[in-house]
Structure formats: C-alpha cells, structure tokens
Amino acid sequence: MSPSPSVLPADVEVRLGRERNVWLCTVRRDGSPHLTPVWFVHIAGTWWIGTDGRSVKVRNVLADPRVSLALEGGDAPVVAEGAARIHRDGFPSTVVEAFASKYDGWDVSRQVDPGSERVLLEIPVRRWLLAGTAQ
C-alpha cells in the first residue's frame, strides 16, 4: 500500500531534500513516455521543477499533464504520480529560495538564453507508488 502524500518515512524525506536529480516521465502526444533527469525541490508534498518553456517536457505537459517521478536509487525506490501545472511567472519565493539553497545559488527563474522562457512545473503528489521499499 502506498503512503498518503503527507506521511512519508523519515529516510524518504531526507532523500527528497538531499538528492539532486529526479527522473521525470511525461507523455508524448503519441502516448509514448518521455523520460529525463531534472533538478527539483520537494516542498510539502509538491515537486517543483524548473525548465525551459520550449522543452519537450513542457510541450508534453501542455497536451497531457499526467507525470511520474522517480528518484535515482533503485535499491530504495521512491516513485510518485501527479499532474503538472505550468507557472510562466510569479514563481513562489519559497521555491526560488529552496532551489538556490539546494543548488549552490542557482536561480531557477533566470533565463538561460536570450529569447528563452523559464517555467516552473508544480506537481502535487497524487499518490506514492513506492516510498523507499522495493517490491
């Protein structure tokens, strides 16, 4: 049975704060998966991911917001599902500060290239499929 989004084992909470990458799986228009590692922060049951607004993952989320996320360690898997929402501006200051703290001052809201658009994916956990225990 998967834990509710508000009740996670302490070691999983530690990993969510410590680990640098999560695998984000979005759904292409043809129904096939698109899997990519991304930087993230996890705050109060919600994953936050910063990315370029022109990315494949953003195009996929616009067409179908369903996503899955998995931390990298397969010995103690952490896998969640949710529906992504796209923020094009007004990034929450707590999220921007959390990214800067976790990734050595990195500004999640800063555009990388002129003409590019930074977006923030907000993914509240709908359900945890695995929370630190292999099956």
Order of alpha helices (4+ residues) and beta strands (2+ residues): alpha-beta-beta-beta-beta-alpha-beta-beta-beta-alpha-beta
